[in-house]
Amino acid sequence: MQRSAMGLIVAACVAAASASTMPARADGLEAGLWRSVQTPTLNGMAGPPRETMRCLRDADVNDLERTFSPVYGTTNSACEQVEREFTPQRLKWRLQCRGQLDMDVAGEFVFERPDRYTATIAAVSSMLGKTMQEVLTRIEAQRVGACQ
């Protein structure tokens, strides 16, 4: 049950990351078709990269809070967002969950150009003070064209 709760949060964070954008303005990202490559490291062991494609519409790029915020929910744990920083070039957040399984999830997104961003999401789960799992996911995303 603990692994499924951690998996839910990590999956939600990676989903948010693959869909992540900023407002379509001078310092933001552009609406369109985006390719995202997520490369995970689980407990120090590199996993295979995963590529996703997503069409980001104007509504997605104009609502940073909704698009970039992690979606979370666990069984027997209470979660709260304990950090959020935003500039036109960067978004940083941190989520903590305490309960049967404790989790600390932090994300940082760097908006390099209107057609490219990178991100890092780190998640650590522990139980009774003992680390159970560490996941580090590096993300590179590139706008590849218009939505079809």
N, C-alpha and C positions, 0 to 999 in steps of 0.2 A: 504494500500500500504506500510506503514511503517513496519508493522509486516512481510510482505512478504520479504522485503529487509533484515530485521534482520534475518529472518528464513533462507534466502539464504546464508548469511555469516556464521551463526552458523552451518548450515548443511554442508557447504563446509569445515569448520574447523574440524568438527567431522569426515567427510569423510577423510580428510587428516590425522587425528589422527588415524583412524582405519587402514589406509594403511601405517602408518609411520614406517620407519626403518632407519638404518644407514648402511654404507658400511660393507660388510661381512669380517671384519678383527678382530684382537685380541680384540679391544675395541668396536666393532660394533655389529650389530645384524645379525643373520643368515637368509639366504633365506629359504623359506619353507612355510608351512601352519600356519597361525597365527589366534588365537582367540582373539578378542578384546571385552571387556565389557565396555560400556560407561554408566555412571550413572549421569544424569542431575539433577540440582536443578534450578528451575525457580522461580524467585522472592522469594527465601527462602523456597520453597516447593519442597521436593524431588520427583523426577519422577521415573518411573520404569526403571531398567537397560535394556540396549539393547545389544544383543550379535551379533557380525558379524564375519564371517570367510573370510579370503582372502589369496590367494596364492601370496607370494612375491617372485618374480624371482630375479636373479642376477642383472638385469638392475634396478630394484626397489631399492635394497639395496645398489647399487653403485652410486645412484644419490640422495644424501640427499637433495639438494636444491629443486629439483622437487617433491620428495616424501613427504617431510614435510611441504613445503610452503603452506599456505592457498590459496585457489582459491577464488577470490572475484570479485564482480561486483554488483553495485547497480544502482538504478534509481535515478537521481537527487542528487547524492552524489559523491564526489571525494575521492578515497582511496589511502593511501600510507603506505608502511611498514616503521615504525619509529624506530624499534629496531630489531636487530638480533645478537645473541651470540651463538657460537658453540664451544664445546669441545668434545672430544671423548665420554664423559659420559653424555653430556647434550646439548639440543638445546632450545633456548628461543627466541621468536619473539613477536612483537607487531604490530598491524595494526590499523590505525585510518582512519575513514571516516567522512567527513564533508559535510554538505549540508542540504537538507530537513530533513533528519534523520541523526543525528550524532551517530557514533558507535566507540567503543574502544574494540578491541579484542586482548587478550594476550594468548599465549600458552607457556607451558614449558614441555619438554619431558625429562625424566630421564631414561637413558639406564643402567639398573641395572646389567644385564648379557646378554650374546649373545642370550639367549632365553626368555628374559623378559624386558619389559619397562613399565613405568607408565607415565601419563601425566595429566595436568590440563589445561583446556581452559576456560577463563573467558571472557564473552561478556556483554557489557553494551550499551544500546541504549538510546538516549535522544533526545528530541525535544524542542527547545526554552529554553534550560537549565534545563528542567525537565526530570528526569529519567523515561523512559517508561518501560524498561524491563532489568532484570539482569539474565544472565544464567551462571551457573558454571557447567562444565562437567568434571568429573573425569574418567580417563581411565586406565584400567589395561589390558595389552596384554601379551600373552604367545605363544611361538612357540609350536605347537602341533604335528608336524611331517613334512614329505615331502609332496610336492604338488603332486596331482594325475593327 
